[in-house]
Amino acid sequence: MRGVSAPVHVYAQSAFTALFSSPTEESALLIRGMKKETRAFNRVVIRLRTQAEADAEHGAAIRRGQNAAQPQSQRQHNGPPPSWSAVAVQGQSSKYRSASRQSSRAPSPTNSAWSPLFRLRRAPLLRVFVPSPEGDWLSDAGVLECEMELRKAGILPLLRVGDVVWDTALGDEGNVGRLVWDGRYLIDLDYTFSQIGDVSPLLPALAFPPSYFHRVIRVAGDRNPIAHLDIRFWGEEIIANLQLLQDRVRTETAPIIRLCDGSSLFFHNPPASWWHPMIMLPNRERRVVDSGWRGTVVVEAEGTNEGLADLRARCRGVFQPRAGDVAPPPGERERMVWRVLRERSRPGEIWIRAVSFKERLIP
């Protein structure tokens, strides 16, 4: 299948040839062939996603049936759940460890749908081929043509909020040509805090796994990705755990110490739906907090008066305003911008840092 085996730079070269050469029958056939290849590629990716999710659900159903058939006394001595940290696992007594070894557990089902084109709990990267005379930026007509290509591929009803679509005709530099499906339309990336683009603030990060867009929406250099989180609901828990911390920062000359306000909140596993907030997506779909966020979320802000005032504004309704507090910048979206600290995060513990108004690239 040429749509899978062809190098990605071939699409950009073909688009350049078609745009800046005299129109001929050969160039028309080339564009038509590239469009057909991307449509076939998208159908394969959507099929892989459907099959992988079906296999995962089948394996989960098998495990649920085995747990239901297992005696209650044996289930209590099977050791901690996988979500516990390694420290907690090492702290268990030898009695529990020996019982865990003796328990009969079926092998994990193999993922027959595994493919480098799609990974579970990651955004799929779909492709379209729409040459743009305007350069690296798609016009409104170009975006509509991208949506038309998805419709011609027959996958438009199968798209989900957060699916990433890449116009391969624009090249493979940074996030050029990448759009995100919001449930109704293809929307552009947000360039407020990054020169190569971040996920749009219209897509709340808590509705997706923390690593959902990892390596699909690229980040500049070693910077951490932007996430849009509304933490108002957990404001009381954040203020109860708030403390001033010392953080050691590595520099080219010598490590330095900086102060930061740190707190934490905990997402229960499984969530109690009667008290957890519902997250509204652009297409009016409601979701709960994704299971990838369950565990401890460490919240970090600057250890200055301005940083503390900004954290108060993000947890508004819990902090009482005091005389002399620095007024936060206007706007609701600025209070929901965070960076996920990848070097500190691990499964069950996610670190996020508040992004200040001073980090904006677009005023």
N, C-alpha and C positions, 0 to 999 in steps of 0.2 A: 504494500500500500504506500503510494508515493507521499500521501499527506502526512505519514508518520516518519518515513525514512528520509525525506528531503531536508537538508540543512535549512535553518531558519533564515540565514542570510540570503538564500535564493529568492525568497519572497520580496525582499527589499530591492534586490537587483532587478527582478522582473518588473516591479512597479516603476522603478526609475527608467527602465528601457521603454515601458509603455507610455510614460508621461512625456518624455523628452525626445521622442523619435516620431517621425511622421507616421500617422495612423495607417496601418496595413492590416491585411487579413491575418497575417501571422501574429501580430501583437494582440489582435482581438481574440484569437484562439488561445494565446498565452494567458490573458486575463481570465478568460472563461475557464480554462483548465485549473488555474490557481484557486478560483472561487469554488470549484467542485471539490478540490482537494481539502480545503478548510471545512467545507460542509461535511464531508465524509469523516474528517478528523473529529469534529464535534459530536457526531453520532456515536463514534467509538467511545469517546470520553464519557458521555452520558450513559451509555450502556455499561461501561465499567463501573461507574458510580452506583447504578442500580444493582448490579450484581454483587459488588462489594458490600453494600448495605444489607442486601438480602442474606448473604453469607454470615455477616456479623450478627444479624438478628436471629438467624437459625442457631448459631453457636451460643448466643445468650439464652435462647429458649431451652437448649439442652442443659446448660449449667443450672438454670432455674429449676428444671425438672429433677436434676440430681440432688440439688440442695433440699428440695421439698421431700424427696424420698429418703434422705439421710436422717438418722435418728437425732433427736434434739441434743442428747448428751454428747454425741460425737461432733455436732456442729459447734458446740461451745468450746471445744478444745482444738479447733483447727487453726489456731493462731490468729494474728491480727489481719484485718483486711488489707488488700494491696495498697490502699491509699495512705496507710501509716508510713511514717518516715523510717529510715533505716535504723535510727537510734532507738526508736520504740521497738522495732523488731528485735534488736540485739538485747534489749532489756527484758524480754520474756524469759520465763523460767524454762529449764530444760524439760520439765514435764510437758509443757505446751509444745515445744519443738519436737519432742519425740512423738507426741500424738499426731502432730501435723504430718510427720513423715509416714506414719502408719496408715493415715487416712487414704482411702481409695479415691483418687480424683482422675477423671478422664482427661486425656491430653487435649490441649486447646485445639479447636478446629483450625485447619489450615485455610488460609485465605486464597481460594482458587482464583479470585479475580485480581490478584496483586498485579500491578503494572506501574511503571514509572510515570505513566500519564495521569494517574490519579491516586491519591492517598486519602484514606478515611480521615474525617475531621479536618480536612484541608480544603481550601477553595480550589475548584477546578480552573484551569487556564484554557479557556476556549479560544478559538482562532477565527478570524474573518480576514478577508483580503479586499480592502477598499483603498485603492490608490488615492492620495490626497494632493491636489495641485497646490494647496496652501502650505505644504511642508509638513512639519511634525505635528501640527495642530489640526484636528479634524473640525470642519465646519458643522453647523447644524444639519446640513444636508448629508454630510459624511456620516454623522452619528445615526441618522435615520436609515441610511443605506446599510450600516452595520446591523441595525435591528432587522432590516429586511433580509439580510443574509442568514441571520438566525432563524427567521421565519421560513425561509426557503429550505433550510436544513431540517426543518420539522421538529426542532427542539425548543421552540419558544414557550410552549405550554409546560415544558419540563424544567425550565430555569427556576432557580431559587434565589432568594435574596442573598447577596454576597458573592454570587458567581462572577468571576473575572473574565472579561472578553478582551482579547488582544488583537489589534489590527496589525497583522504581520507585515503589511506593505510599508509601514513607517519605520521599520528597523527594530533592533533589539538593544537599544541603549537606554539604560535606566528603566523608567516606567513609561517610555514613549508608546503611545497607542493603546494604553491600558484603560479600560472602562469597567465599571462595576454595575451589575444589575441590581436595582433597588426594588424589584417586584413589579414594576410597571415600565420603567425606562432604563436606558443606559446612562449613567451619570459619570462625570469626570472626577478625577482625584482632587484632593484639596492641597493647595500649594501655600497655605498660610505659614506653615512651620518647616517646610522642606522644599528644596529646589527641584527635587525629582518627584514629589507628590506623596501624599499619604491617603489613607482611606477616608472617605468623605465623612463629615460629622453627622450626616443623616443616618449612618449605620451605627447603632450603639454597640460598643465592643462586648458588653456583657451578654449579648444574644448569641455570640459566636465563641468558639474555643479561643484561648489566648494566642495560640499559634496558628490560627485559621489562615491568615494571609502571609505566613512566613515563607519567604523566597518566591512568593507569587507577586506581591507588591513589595518591591525592593526598597531598602533604606540606604541612605548615603553613607558610605564608609562604615565606621564602627558605631554609628549613632543608633539609639534605640527607637523602636517604632512608636508612633503616636497612637493612642487609644482614647476614645471619647467615652467617659464613664460618668454617670450621674450617681453620686454617693450620698445624696440627701437622705435617703431612706435609712442608712446606717450611721447617721450623724451622731446619735447618742453613744453607740459603741465606739466610734472613733474618738470622741472627746473623753470617754472613760479611760481609754488606753493611751492618751496623748502624753508624750514625754520628750524632753530635749536630749538629743543623742549627739555623740561625737563620731564623725565619719572620716576615715583615713582615705585620702585621695592621692593616687599616684600621678606624678608629673615627670617631665623629662629631667628635672634637676634633682628634686628630693620630694619624698612624700609630705603632704601637708594635712592638717587637721581642720575640718570645717564643721560647723554646728548645723544641725537640721532638726526639725520637729518631726518625730516619728510616731505612728500609731498603727493599729492593725484592726482588721475586722475579719469575721469568720462566716463563710458561706457553708451552711449545713449540708450534709450528704445523707439521705436525699433531702431536697428542700421541702419545707413545710408550705404547701401551696396556699394555705389559708392566711399566711402572713407575709409571704414573699411578694415583692412587687412584680407586676407584669410589665414587660418591655414592649413598647410600641414600635413597630417597624414602619418604613415609609408606605408600604402597601396595606396598612392597617392590621397587619398580622400581629398577634400577641404571643410573646414567648416569655418563659421564665429564664432565670440566670442559667447559662450553659453549665453543664457538669464539669467542664474544664476549669472553672473558677472556684469550685468547691474546695474548701480548705481555708488557709490563712492568706489574707491579702494585706501586705504591709504597705502602709501609706506614708510617703515621705514628702516633706516640704522644706523650704528654706528656713533656717533657724534665725530669722530676723523678724522685726515687727511687721514688715510688709508680707513676708511669707506666712506668718501666723494669721494676719488679717485675711489673706487670700484663702487660707484653709478654713477660716470661719465662714467666709462667704460661700465656699463650696459645701459646707455643712449647715447652711442657713436654716433657721428654725430651731437649732439646738443651742448655738452660741448666742449669748445676749450681747448686743453692741455696747461697747464701752467708750467713754470719752477719750479721744486721742487715737482711736483706731484709724488705720490708713484705709481709705475707701478703695474697694476693689474696682478694677476696670469695668465699665458697663458692658452689658450683654450676658446672655445666659450661656452661650456656647463656650466662651472663654473659661468658664468655671468648670467645664467638663473635660478639659484637655489634660492628658497625662502621658507619660512615657513608661512603657513596660521595660524594666531593667532586666534584660536577658541574662547578664552575667551573674545576677544574684538569684534569679528565679529558678525554681525547680518544681516538679509535680507536687501539688499540695501546698505550695507556698509561692505566691506571686508578689513581686515587688513593683510598685508603681511610684512615680515621682511627679509632683505637680509641675506643669509647664506654665511659666509666668508670661505675662503680657509682653515682657521685654524680649522674649525669644521669637516673636513674630517676624516674619520676613515681609509680609504684606501688611501695611498699617491699616 
